[in-house]
Amino acid sequence: MPTPHHTEISRREFVAATALVGTSLLAGIPNTILAQNSSSPAAEPARVRRYALVGVGARYSIYRDAILETYSGHAKLVALCDNNAGRLALARRKVRQKSGSDVPGFSASDFDRMIQETRPDIVIVTTKDSTHHTYLIRAMELGCDVITEKPMTTDAEKCRAILEASQRTGKKIIVTFNYRYSPPRTQVKELLMNGVIGDVLSVDFHWLLDTHHGADYFRRWHSQKAESGGLLVHKSTHHFDLINWWLSASPMSVQATGKREFYTPAMARRLGLQSHHERCHTCPEAAKCSFHLDLAGNPKLRELYLEQESHDGYFRDRCVFRPDIDIEDTMNVSVRYNTGATLAYSLNAFNGWEGYHIAFNGTKGRLEHGVQEQVSISGDGSVPGALKPEATYIRIFPLRAPAYAVPVQEGVGGHGGGDRIMLDDIFSPVPTTDKFMRASDERAGAASILTGIAANEAIRTGRTVEIANLVPGLTRPDYPSMPGSNEPVPMPPR
Ligand SMILES: NC(=O)c1ccc[n+]([C@@H]2O[C@H](COP(=O)([O-])OP(=O)(O)OC[C@H]3O[C@@H](n4cnc5c(N)ncnc54)[C@H](O)[C@@H]3O)[C@@H](O)[C@H]2O)c1
């Protein structure tokens, strides 16, 4: 394949342009975790970067709007690509409405031609998970850096291929772990970095999905492991990445159990339905089923999915109780890290509320943190992962001393406020620094998915799975330094 002629962005420039941002602490208690541009006054004016977007479903719009609106002074959208011709045409119309300009659209089979004709510096990949590797690898081979949505990919073989291509081409990958940027989660990192509870020996982490958002995974392509890696990859990549980053640690070995007992044909009958059905749009029992999703009744879902079905036959509203689903709804995972820390993790997809609670057990005390999220359905216009401020907490329990609550920095917008701050990081025109090192590359992308991929393997075989057997020679991502396990610990009061 010919290499397109376009201006190179160096590794240093790319990484620097994607590292954030100053924060501050008062006496160990975070008071602001929001992004502030800490660029040097001597920095040269940044040149305009050219972006192509691949995969124009629900998620791509945050990147589109960042390029066309918030960061338009130094970002240019040069191409769109998707394998659904109808969604591609819709995306082009939206871009025209927003910017007044036409951006060319390319079918998936014309990806190489797109790169050659439109010369993007950076390709942003927001296709379904199982296809990320195709575009990441090809874009790097054609001379582009890449930004990918999580999970970086869905299995060990594709992960190895992505890491190999990144090494071979010298091109850079950013994996967009927006959760790291959510202010309360950054606060937790800061408290742990400051040694408030000493070094962390074990973690209990329990994530709950409710029967709105949780059920939604069982309707879409996510319900097939071959497409999404299952929830332990698709969803838990966020959670395992948070743990890796919070602890500055690498996962070593994984044990797991998993089952599907709620989103089943039997449960449809226990809920009073006669049976499962193919999809909501044509469901004969729609009036009786509170899991019914009305694609036709929601303008955003209708134009994005229902009106585009004729192009690829994809149904966004398949029955959550159908038998061919092969992902779990109840998962328990146990992980051992290189620091010696251990993790007990669970993910459950049919709960009465959405969010999580987590406890870090350290040599100087315990940190408890919890979040409740607002109800959301992907792509229907609701804000995904928005926090309920009144139900978000951080509490410290020092050994033999009074517990106290840490005032929580509110995160506003998608994914606990993480989306907005992360976009600033990604599209910032000038090099910035971030003591939390939230920008993530392919090493962090791999470390997070491999815990879930190992858990899938452990569920299948009943064995403990060593991460190094899935992808040998993994390089540890860059993380901030943490309290060491050899440092003195103050004797607790009597
Ligand atoms: N970071 C987050 O919090 C977050 C939130 C939502 C989604 N995501 C991620 O964003 C990505 C997209 O999710 P979504 O909700 O927009 O899904 P979606 O189903 O709405 O959109 C996926 C798009 O990819 C296209 N596509 C599928 N296969 C393709 C192929 N082979 N080539 C080109 N295009 C193809 C589809 O036509 C569709 O337009 C996923 O990887 C998902 O995990 C991340």
The ligand as a Tripos MOL2 file, in Angstrom:
@<TRIPOS>MOLECULE
LIG
   44    48     1     0     0
SMALL
NO_CHARGES

@<TRIPOS>ATOM
      1 N1        -15.9440    5.6030   26.7550 N.am      1 LIG1
      2 C1        -17.2250    5.4170   26.9230 C.2       1 LIG1
      3 O1        -17.7200    5.6850   27.9930 O.2       1 LIG1
      4 C2        -18.0530    4.8560   25.7740 C.ar      1 LIG1
      5 C3        -19.4350    5.0560   25.7490 C.ar      1 LIG1
      6 C4        -20.1620    4.5150   24.6810 C.ar      1 LIG1
      7 C5        -19.5040    3.7990   23.6950 C.ar      1 LIG1
      8 N2        -18.1560    3.6230   23.7610 N.ar      1 LIG1
      9 C6        -17.4420    2.8560   22.7200 C.3       1 LIG1
     10 O2        -17.6070    3.5160   21.4690 O.3       1 LIG1
     11 C7        -17.6610    2.5590   20.4180 C.3       1 LIG1
     12 C8        -18.9310    2.7740   19.6060 C.3       1 LIG1
     13 O3        -20.0530    2.5300   20.4400 O.3       1 LIG1
     14 P1        -21.4890    3.1050   20.0330 P.3       1 LIG1
     15 O4        -22.2990    3.0990   21.2730 O.co2     1 LIG1
     16 O5        -21.3460    4.3330   19.2500 O.co2     1 LIG1
     17 O6        -22.0090    1.9080   19.0950 O.3       1 LIG1
     18 P2        -23.0270    2.0450   17.8550 P.3       1 LIG1
     19 O7        -23.5050    0.6870   17.5810 O.co2     1 LIG1
     20 O8        -23.9980    3.1300   18.1110 O.co2     1 LIG1
     21 O9        -22.0780    2.5600   16.6820 O.3       1 LIG1
     22 C9        -21.0850    1.7480   16.0930 C.3       1 LIG1
     23 C10       -20.8530    2.2380   14.6640 C.3       1 LIG1
     24 O10       -19.8200    1.4490   14.0870 O.3       1 LIG1
     25 C11       -20.2460    1.0850   12.7680 C.3       1 LIG1
     26 N3        -19.5400   -0.1260   12.3950 N.ar      1 LIG1
     27 C12       -19.7550   -1.3850   12.8290 C.ar      1 LIG1
     28 N4        -18.8990   -2.2320   12.2410 N.ar      1 LIG1
     29 C13       -18.1200   -1.4900   11.4260 C.ar      1 LIG1
     30 C14       -17.0430   -1.7910   10.5700 C.ar      1 LIG1
     31 N5        -16.5810   -3.0260   10.4140 N.pl3     1 LIG1
     32 N6        -16.4670   -0.7750    9.8990 N.ar      1 LIG1
     33 C15       -16.9010    0.4980   10.0460 C.ar      1 LIG1
     34 N7        -17.9270    0.8370   10.8390 N.ar      1 LIG1
     35 C16       -18.5180   -0.1490   11.5200 C.ar      1 LIG1
     36 C17       -21.7450    0.9210   12.8670 C.3       1 LIG1
     37 O11       -22.3910    1.0040   11.6200 O.3       1 LIG1
     38 C18       -22.0940    2.0790   13.7760 C.3       1 LIG1
     39 O12       -22.3350    3.2540   13.0490 O.3       1 LIG1
     40 C19       -17.5790    1.1860   21.0750 C.3       1 LIG1
     41 O13       -16.2490    0.7250   21.0290 O.3       1 LIG1
     42 C20       -17.9740    1.4550   22.5140 C.3       1 LIG1
     43 O14       -17.3570    0.5600   23.4240 O.3       1 LIG1
     44 C21       -17.4280    4.1590   24.7830 C.ar      1 LIG1
@<TRIPOS>BOND
     1     1     2 1
     2     2     3 2
     3     2     4 1
     4     4     5 ar
     5     4    44 ar
     6     5     6 ar
     7     6     7 ar
     8     7     8 ar
     9     8     9 1
    10     8    44 ar
    11     9    10 1
    12     9    42 1
    13    10    11 1
    14    11    12 1
    15    11    40 1
    16    12    13 1
    17    13    14 1
    18    14    15 2
    19    14    16 1
    20    14    17 1
    21    17    18 1
    22    18    19 2
    23    18    20 1
    24    18    21 1
    25    21    22 1
    26    22    23 1
    27    23    24 1
    28    23    38 1
    29    24    25 1
    30    25    26 1
    31    25    36 1
    32    26    27 ar
    33    26    35 ar
    34    27    28 ar
    35    28    29 ar
    36    29    30 ar
    37    29    35 ar
    38    30    31 1
    39    30    32 ar
    40    32    33 ar
    41    33    34 ar
    42    34    35 ar
    43    36    37 1
    44    36    38 1
    45    38    39 1
    46    40    41 1
    47    40    42 1
    48    42    43 1
@<TRIPOS>SUBSTRUCTURE
     1 LIG1         1 GROUP 0 **** ****
